[in-house]
Amino acid sequence: MPPALLSRQEVIEKLMLVVRRAGYDGASLAELSKATGLGKSSLYHHFPDGKDDMVRAVLEHLESQLRESVFTPLRAPGPARRRVEAMVKTIDDYYRGGREACVLGNLVLGTSRTRFRRQLQSIFDEWIDALAGALVDSGMSRSVARARAEDAVIRIEGALVLAGAMGDVSLFGRALKQLSSDLLASSARRS
C-alpha cells in the first residue's frame, strides 16, 4: 500500500517493527522512514516531537494490544487456569515462540529506559496486576499472587532475552512450558 494511504495505525505498526528489532537508540530516522515509506518531513508532520512521539505512539499501541489480548482476558470471569493458560499461549504466539524480540525489553535499554519509564512501568504494572488478580481468583493470597506474577513476567522477559542471545528459541519454549502449572501450584508445595 502506498505510504500516503497508510492509516496512522499501520504507520505505527511499521514503526513498532523497527523499535522491536533495534530499540530506541538503534532506530534511526532513516530506518523509520524506510520502514513506513514516509519521508522524514512526513514523519515529523505526524509525530512533531520526532522519534520520542513515534515511540510513545508505539507504546500506546502495544499497550492497547496487550490490554485487549492479555490483560482483559486475565481479568475475565472463568477458571483462573484457563485464563493463565490463554495468557501463556497469547504471549507465545505474539513472540512467535521466542523468534521475535520484545518491544518492552528493547525499550528498557539505553536512553529510552528513563525517557519512557512511566509508560513502560505502567504496562508492566498492568500485566502483573492482571495476572496476580487471576491468581487471587484461584484462591491464592494477594502477596503470593503478586510475587508469582512478577516472577512470571521476569521468566517470560528473561527467556526472550536469553533465547535471542543464544539463538535458541527452545529456551523460550521451555520457560513457557511449565509456567501455568508453576503459577497455579499450591503455595504449600512451593514453600
Buried (B, 14 or more C-beta within 10 A) or exposed (E): EEBEEBEEEEBBBBBBBBBBBBBBEEBEEEBBBEBBBBEEEBBBEBBEEEBBBBBBBBBEBBBEBBBEBBBEBBBEEEEBBEBBBBBBEBBBEBBEBBEBBBBBBBBBEEEBEEBBEEBBEEBBEBBBBBBBBBBBBBEBEEEBBBBBBBBBBEBBBBBBBBBBEEEEBEBBBBBBEEBBEEBBEEEEEEE
